[in-house]
Amino acid sequence: GYFTAEFFDVGQGLSVAIHTQNHHLLYDTGAAYDSGFNWASTVVVPGLKQQGIKRLDAVMISHQDNDHAGGLAYLQALLPIDAVYGTSENQIPCIKGVSWQWDGVSFEVLSPYNLTPYLKNDSSCVLKIYSAHGSMLLTGDIESAVEYRLSEHEKNLKSDVMLMPHHGSKTSSTAAFIERVSPKWVVNSSGKYNPFGHPAADVLGRYEVPVFDTQNQGQIVASTYPGWQFVSLRKETQNIWR
């Protein structure tokens, strides 16, 4: 029933690994660039292999934007993957109703309801992860319209930890949505000096709980064992930063 979430430091993008006792899920892969550089082979896969993880039970691509999906091909070339969920035609549809359980931990897709039409950010797969020991909501890049629909119609929103939607954009993190999820901790994945100004100052002001951000703290690991704990790679291994 315990699980761990690793929020990889992939600049202005997203990649989160969820580990239960015997299973591993990757939610998004970070970006790939025309130069050939990609976050999957430079950060994500080395981070997994360092822990002895040589295959993934599932990958979930929240939506098709490069900063979330760009590294998928590189990831597939480096690790065996049993199932790929997402919003593209060649992936298992990531829609409400998809759910499974690993080692006493439940995984449930809350949004989108369908994949046609494809709405870019608002088609992001919203994934709730929960057990007797804690709960987490991964939100992709959903914006205010989807936040409103979830706030009005979804009963399983409340979560201990929430991924800040859309990297802290002004188009997300509505007060009503934050109130409905009522997280105790929030994690944001954003890049230092990113050109969008994420996370926006007024968005941060809506959260009255601790906020962890990869641009300031590097890779962030949240674990439910023996209770919620948060570790910042930058804080723990200061000698590698300069």
C-alpha positions as YAML, in Angstrom:
chain: A
units: angstrom
residues:
- id: 1
  name: GLY
  ca: [0.00, 0.00, 0.00]
- id: 2
  name: TYR
  ca: [2.99, 2.35, 0.15]
- id: 3
  name: PHE
  ca: [4.12, 4.25, -2.93]
- id: 4
  name: THR
  ca: [6.83, 6.71, -3.97]
- id: 5
  name: ALA
  ca: [6.71, 9.47, -6.59]
- id: 6
  name: GLU
  ca: [9.86, 10.85, -8.20]
- id: 7
  name: PHE
  ca: [9.41, 14.21, -9.89]
- id: 8
  name: PHE
  ca: [12.41, 14.28, -12.20]
- id: 9
  name: ASP
  ca: [14.16, 17.59, -12.86]
- id: 10
  name: VAL
  ca: [13.50, 17.85, -16.60]
- id: 11
  name: GLY
  ca: [13.56, 21.63, -17.00]
- id: 12
  name: GLN
  ca: [10.37, 23.20, -18.37]
- id: 13
  name: GLY
  ca: [8.51, 19.91, -18.72]
- id: 14
  name: LEU
  ca: [7.28, 16.95, -16.74]
- id: 15
  name: SER
  ca: [8.24, 13.38, -15.89]
- id: 16
  name: VAL
  ca: [7.09, 11.55, -12.77]
- id: 17
  name: ALA
  ca: [7.89, 7.96, -11.81]
- id: 18
  name: ILE
  ca: [5.48, 6.16, -9.46]
- id: 19
  name: HIS
  ca: [6.79, 3.10, -7.65]
- id: 20
  name: THR
  ca: [4.75, 0.57, -5.68]
- id: 21
  name: GLN
  ca: [6.29, -2.50, -4.03]
- id: 22
  name: ASN
  ca: [6.66, -4.42, -7.31]
- id: 23
  name: HIS
  ca: [5.52, -2.12, -10.11]
- id: 24
  name: HIS
  ca: [6.66, 1.05, -11.88]
- id: 25
  name: LEU
  ca: [4.76, 3.69, -13.86]
- id: 26
  name: LEU
  ca: [6.20, 6.70, -15.69]
- id: 27
  name: TYR
  ca: [3.86, 9.67, -16.17]
- id: 28
  name: ASP
  ca: [5.32, 11.75, -19.03]
- id: 29
  name: THR
  ca: [8.87, 11.73, -20.36]
- id: 30
  name: GLY
  ca: [10.06, 15.31, -20.61]
- id: 31
  name: ALA
  ca: [11.00, 16.97, -23.89]
- id: 32
  name: ALA
  ca: [13.21, 16.10, -26.85]
- id: 33
  name: TYR
  ca: [14.90, 18.77, -28.97]
- id: 34
  name: ASP
  ca: [16.09, 19.15, -32.56]
- id: 35
  name: SER
  ca: [19.67, 19.08, -31.29]
- id: 36
  name: GLY
  ca: [19.18, 15.43, -30.31]
- id: 37
  name: PHE
  ca: [19.17, 16.16, -26.58]
- id: 38
  name: ASN
  ca: [16.28, 14.61, -24.67]
- id: 39
  name: TRP
  ca: [15.42, 14.29, -21.01]
- id: 40
  name: ALA
  ca: [14.38, 10.63, -21.17]
- id: 41
  name: SER
  ca: [17.81, 9.23, -21.99]
- id: 42
  name: THR
  ca: [19.81, 11.83, -20.02]
- id: 43
  name: VAL
  ca: [17.83, 12.06, -16.76]
- id: 44
  name: VAL
  ca: [14.86, 9.69, -16.55]
- id: 45
  name: VAL
  ca: [16.36, 6.36, -17.65]
- id: 46
  name: PRO
  ca: [19.63, 6.86, -15.70]
- id: 47
  name: GLY
  ca: [17.54, 7.73, -12.64]
- id: 48
  name: LEU
  ca: [15.51, 4.54, -13.02]
- id: 49
  name: LYS
  ca: [18.49, 2.30, -13.73]
- id: 50
  name: GLN
  ca: [20.34, 3.68, -10.70]
- id: 51
  name: GLN
  ca: [17.57, 2.05, -8.66]
- id: 52
  name: GLY
  ca: [17.82, -1.21, -10.57]
- id: 53
  name: ILE
  ca: [14.64, -0.58, -12.59]
- id: 54
  name: LYS
  ca: [15.14, -2.11, -16.03]
- id: 55
  name: ARG
  ca: [11.54, -2.23, -17.30]
- id: 56
  name: LEU
  ca: [8.31, -0.26, -16.83]
- id: 57
  name: ASP
  ca: [4.90, -1.80, -16.25]
- id: 58
  name: ALA
  ca: [3.26, 1.24, -17.82]
- id: 59
  name: VAL
  ca: [3.90, 4.68, -19.27]
- id: 60
  name: MET
  ca: [1.18, 7.33, -19.30]
- id: 61
  name: ILE
  ca: [1.62, 10.28, -21.67]
- id: 62
  name: SER
  ca: [-0.67, 12.99, -20.34]
- id: 63
  name: HIS
  ca: [-0.97, 14.74, -23.72]
- id: 64
  name: GLN
  ca: [1.01, 15.28, -26.89]
- id: 65
  name: ASP
  ca: [2.96, 18.48, -26.12]
- id: 66
  name: ASN
  ca: [6.71, 18.01, -26.58]
- id: 67
  name: ASP
  ca: [7.60, 18.92, -22.98]
- id: 68
  name: HIS
  ca: [5.50, 15.95, -21.82]
- id: 69
  name: ALA
  ca: [5.73, 13.42, -24.67]
- id: 70
  name: GLY
  ca: [8.90, 14.25, -26.60]
- id: 71
  name: GLY
  ca: [11.09, 11.63, -24.95]
- id: 72
  name: LEU
  ca: [8.78, 8.64, -25.50]
- id: 73
  name: ALA
  ca: [10.60, 7.20, -28.54]
- id: 74
  name: TYR
  ca: [13.95, 7.45, -26.72]
- id: 75
  name: LEU
  ca: [12.46, 5.82, -23.64]
- id: 76
  name: GLN
  ca: [11.02, 2.95, -25.69]
- id: 77
  name: ALA
  ca: [14.42, 2.36, -27.27]
- id: 78
  name: LEU
  ca: [16.10, 2.04, -23.86]
- id: 79
  name: LEU
  ca: [13.59, 0.21, -21.66]
- id: 80
  name: PRO
  ca: [10.95, -2.51, -22.17]
- id: 81
  name: ILE
  ca: [7.48, -1.09, -21.51]
- id: 82
  name: ASP
  ca: [4.43, -3.31, -20.98]
- id: 83
  name: ALA
  ca: [1.71, -0.72, -21.74]
- id: 84
  name: VAL
  ca: [1.54, 2.86, -23.02]
- id: 85
  name: TYR
  ca: [-1.51, 4.96, -22.14]
- id: 86
  name: GLY
  ca: [-2.12, 8.29, -23.80]
- id: 87
  name: THR
  ca: [-4.11, 10.43, -26.22]
- id: 88
  name: SER
  ca: [-2.53, 9.30, -29.51]
- id: 89
  name: GLU
  ca: [-4.03, 6.68, -31.84]
- id: 90
  name: ASN
  ca: [-1.32, 4.08, -31.19]
- id: 91
  name: GLN
  ca: [-1.70, 4.26, -27.40]
- id: 92
  name: ILE
  ca: [-4.20, 2.73, -24.98]
- id: 93
  name: PRO
  ca: [-6.87, 5.44, -24.59]
- id: 94
  name: CYS
  ca: [-6.26, 7.39, -21.39]
- id: 95
  name: ILE
  ca: [-9.87, 8.21, -20.48]
- id: 96
  name: LYS
  ca: [-12.08, 8.30, -17.40]
- id: 97
  name: GLY
  ca: [-12.90, 4.80, -16.23]
- id: 98
  name: VAL
  ca: [-9.43, 3.37, -16.83]
- id: 99
  name: SER
  ca: [-8.20, 2.00, -13.52]
- id: 100
  name: TRP
  ca: [-6.07, -0.72, -11.99]
- id: 101
  name: GLN
  ca: [-4.43, -1.72, -8.72]
- id: 102
  name: TRP
  ca: [-0.84, -2.65, -7.92]
- id: 103
  name: ASP
  ca: [0.32, -3.87, -4.51]
- id: 104
  name: GLY
  ca: [-2.62, -2.30, -2.67]
- id: 105
  name: VAL
  ca: [-2.28, 1.03, -4.53]
- id: 106
  name: SER
  ca: [-5.13, 2.17, -6.81]
- id: 107
  name: PHE
  ca: [-4.64, 4.09, -10.07]
- id: 108
  name: GLU
  ca: [-7.67, 5.86, -11.57]
- id: 109
  name: VAL
  ca: [-7.97, 8.15, -14.59]
- id: 110
  name: LEU
  ca: [-10.42, 11.00, -13.83]
- id: 111
  name: SER
  ca: [-10.19, 12.95, -17.11]
- id: 112
  name: PRO
  ca: [-10.62, 13.32, -20.08]
- id: 113
  name: TYR
  ca: [-14.01, 11.74, -20.80]
- id: 114
  name: ASN
  ca: [-13.06, 11.11, -24.44]
- id: 115
  name: LEU
  ca: [-10.27, 11.90, -26.88]
- id: 116
  name: THR
  ca: [-12.35, 13.42, -29.69]
- id: 117
  name: PRO
  ca: [-11.88, 16.25, -30.28]
- id: 118
  name: TYR
  ca: [-8.31, 16.44, -29.02]
- id: 119
  name: LEU
  ca: [-8.14, 19.58, -26.85]
- id: 120
  name: LYS
  ca: [-4.37, 19.74, -26.25]
- id: 121
  name: ASN
  ca: [-3.81, 20.83, -22.62]
- id: 122
  name: ASP
  ca: [-7.42, 20.15, -21.65]
- id: 123
  name: SER
  ca: [-7.17, 16.57, -22.95]
- id: 124
  name: SER
  ca: [-4.47, 15.86, -20.35]
- id: 125
  name: CYS
  ca: [-4.84, 12.55, -18.52]
- id: 126
  name: VAL
  ca: [-5.61, 13.34, -14.88]
- id: 127
  name: LEU
  ca: [-4.45, 10.43, -12.72]
- id: 128
  name: LYS
  ca: [-5.42, 9.81, -9.08]
- id: 129
  name: ILE
  ca: [-3.13, 7.48, -7.12]
- id: 130
  name: TYR
  ca: [-4.27, 6.39, -3.67]
- id: 131
  name: SER
  ca: [-4.03, 3.75, -0.95]
- id: 132
  name: ALA
  ca: [-4.62, 3.47, 2.76]
- id: 133
  name: HIS
  ca: [-1.38, 5.42, 3.24]
- id: 134
  name: GLY
  ca: [-1.96, 8.48, 1.09]
- id: 135
  name: SER
  ca: [-3.22, 9.99, -2.15]
- id: 136
  name: MET
  ca: [-1.79, 12.00, -5.05]
- id: 137
  name: LEU
  ca: [-3.32, 13.80, -8.04]
- id: 138
  name: LEU
  ca: [-1.31, 14.17, -11.27]
- id: 139
  name: THR
  ca: [-2.91, 16.88, -13.38]
- id: 140
  name: GLY
  ca: [-0.86, 17.28, -16.56]
- id: 141
  name: ASP
  ca: [-1.56, 20.65, -18.18]
- id: 142
  name: ILE
  ca: [-5.31, 20.97, -17.51]
- id: 143
  name: GLU
  ca: [-6.66, 24.51, -17.52]
- id: 144
  name: SER
  ca: [-9.56, 26.26, -15.82]
- id: 145
  name: ALA
  ca: [-12.38, 24.70, -17.91]
- id: 146
  name: VAL
  ca: [-11.41, 21.14, -16.97]
- id: 147
  name: GLU
  ca: [-10.69, 22.19, -13.40]
- id: 148
  name: TYR
  ca: [-14.25, 23.53, -13.23]
- id: 149
  name: ARG
  ca: [-15.76, 20.32, -14.62]
- id: 150
  name: LEU
  ca: [-13.78, 18.17, -12.21]
- id: 151
  name: SER
  ca: [-14.66, 20.44, -9.29]
- id: 152
  name: GLU
  ca: [-18.36, 20.17, -10.11]
- id: 153
  name: HIS
  ca: [-18.65, 16.50, -11.05]
- id: 154
  name: GLU
  ca: [-15.74, 14.43, -9.71]
- id: 155
  name: LYS
  ca: [-16.12, 12.92, -6.24]
- id: 156
  name: ASN
  ca: [-12.62, 11.46, -5.97]
- id: 157
  name: LEU
  ca: [-10.62, 14.70, -6.22]
- id: 158
  name: LYS
  ca: [-9.38, 15.25, -2.66]
- id: 159
  name: SER
  ca: [-5.70, 14.35, -2.43]
- id: 160
  name: ASP
  ca: [-2.83, 14.75, 0.01]
- id: 161
  name: VAL
  ca: [-0.40, 15.79, -2.73]
- id: 162
  name: MET
  ca: [-1.18, 17.55, -6.01]
- id: 163
  name: LEU
  ca: [0.92, 18.26, -9.06]
- id: 164
  name: MET
  ca: [0.41, 21.95, -9.81]
- id: 165
  name: PRO
  ca: [-1.49, 22.04, -13.13]
- id: 166
  name: HIS
  ca: [0.30, 23.35, -16.24]
- id: 167
  name: HIS
  ca: [3.58, 24.19, -14.46]
- id: 168
  name: GLY
  ca: [1.92, 27.02, -12.52]
- id: 169
  name: SER
  ca: [0.36, 28.84, -15.49]
- id: 170
  name: LYS
  ca: [-2.14, 31.64, -14.92]
- id: 171
  name: THR
  ca: [-4.69, 29.61, -16.94]
- id: 172
  name: SER
  ca: [-4.85, 26.94, -14.21]
- id: 173
  name: SER
  ca: [-4.96, 26.50, -10.43]
- id: 174
  name: THR
  ca: [-8.35, 28.11, -9.93]
- id: 175
  name: ALA
  ca: [-9.30, 28.76, -6.31]
- id: 176
  name: ALA
  ca: [-12.32, 26.42, -6.54]
- id: 177
  name: PHE
  ca: [-10.19, 23.54, -7.84]
- id: 178
  name: ILE
  ca: [-7.55, 23.98, -5.15]
- id: 179
  name: GLU
  ca: [-10.30, 24.02, -2.53]
- id: 180
  name: ARG
  ca: [-11.87, 20.81, -3.86]
- id: 181
  name: VAL
  ca: [-8.57, 18.93, -4.01]
- id: 182
  name: SER
  ca: [-7.47, 20.52, -0.72]
- id: 183
  name: PRO
  ca: [-3.89, 19.26, -0.94]
- id: 184
  name: LYS
  ca: [-1.57, 19.33, 2.04]
- id: 185
  name: TRP
  ca: [1.48, 19.63, -0.24]
- id: 186
  name: VAL
  ca: [1.94, 20.74, -3.85]
- id: 187
  name: VAL
  ca: [4.71, 19.86, -6.31]
- id: 188
  name: ASN
  ca: [5.46, 21.93, -9.41]
- id: 189
  name: SER
  ca: [7.68, 20.93, -12.32]
- id: 190
  name: SER
  ca: [9.16, 23.96, -14.05]
- id: 191
  name: GLY
  ca: [12.45, 25.16, -15.51]
- id: 192
  name: LYS
  ca: [14.73, 27.78, -14.02]
- id: 193
  name: TYR
  ca: [14.49, 31.05, -15.99]
- id: 194
  name: ASN
  ca: [11.70, 29.61, -18.17]
- id: 195
  name: PRO
  ca: [10.29, 32.16, -20.65]
- id: 196
  name: PHE
  ca: [6.70, 31.78, -19.43]
- id: 197
  name: GLY
  ca: [7.24, 33.04, -15.91]
- id: 198
  name: HIS
  ca: [5.99, 29.75, -14.44]
- id: 199
  name: PRO
  ca: [4.91, 29.49, -11.74]
- id: 200
  name: ALA
  ca: [3.03, 32.79, -11.78]
- id: 201
  name: ALA
  ca: [3.23, 34.79, -8.56]
- id: 202
  name: ASP
  ca: [-0.54, 35.14, -8.23]
- id: 203
  name: VAL
  ca: [-0.94, 31.37, -8.74]
- id: 204
  name: LEU
  ca: [1.54, 30.64, -5.96]
- id: 205
  name: GLY
  ca: [-0.43, 33.02, -3.75]
- id: 206
  name: ARG
  ca: [-3.50, 30.77, -4.01]
- id: 207
  name: TYR
  ca: [-1.72, 27.86, -2.38]
- id: 208
  name: GLU
  ca: [-1.59, 28.09, 1.38]
- id: 209
  name: VAL
  ca: [0.40, 24.87, 1.78]
- id: 210
  name: PRO
  ca: [4.07, 23.97, 1.17]
- id: 211
  name: VAL
  ca: [5.02, 24.09, -2.53]
- id: 212
  name: PHE
  ca: [8.02, 22.16, -3.87]
- id: 213
  name: ASP
  ca: [9.34, 23.18, -7.30]
- id: 214
  name: THR
  ca: [11.95, 21.36, -9.39]
- id: 215
  name: GLN
  ca: [13.44, 24.65, -10.64]
- id: 216
  name: ASN
  ca: [14.51, 25.46, -7.08]
- id: 217
  name: GLN
  ca: [14.94, 22.03, -5.52]
- id: 218
  name: GLY
  ca: [15.93, 19.71, -8.36]
- id: 219
  name: GLN
  ca: [14.46, 16.23, -8.38]
- id: 220
  name: ILE
  ca: [11.79, 15.86, -5.69]
- id: 221
  name: VAL
  ca: [10.89, 12.50, -4.17]
- id: 222
  name: ALA
  ca: [7.62, 12.13, -2.26]
- id: 223
  name: SER
  ca: [7.09, 8.92, -0.31]
- id: 224
  name: THR
  ca: [4.26, 7.60, 1.85]
- id: 225
  name: TYR
  ca: [6.52, 5.44, 4.02]
- id: 226
  name: PRO
  ca: [6.20, 5.51, 6.99]
- id: 227
  name: GLY
  ca: [4.26, 8.76, 6.49]
- id: 228
  name: TRP
  ca: [4.52, 11.48, 3.85]
- id: 229
  name: GLN
  ca: [8.15, 12.53, 3.36]
- id: 230
  name: PHE
  ca: [9.69, 14.87, 0.75]
- id: 231
  name: VAL
  ca: [13.32, 14.87, -0.30]
- id: 232
  name: SER
  ca: [15.03, 17.42, -2.57]
- id: 233
  name: LEU
  ca: [18.02, 16.12, -4.52]
- id: 234
  name: ARG
  ca: [19.53, 19.59, -4.62]
- id: 235
  name: LYS
  ca: [19.31, 19.90, -0.84]
- id: 236
  name: GLU
  ca: [20.53, 16.38, -0.13]
- id: 237
  name: THR
  ca: [23.52, 16.46, -2.52]
- id: 238
  name: GLN
  ca: [24.61, 20.05, -2.56]
- id: 239
  name: ASN
  ca: [28.12, 19.23, -3.70]
- id: 240
  name: ILE
  ca: [27.03, 18.53, -7.29]
- id: 241
  name: TRP
  ca: [25.45, 21.96, -7.72]
- id: 242
  name: ARG
  ca: [27.44, 25.06, -8.62]
...
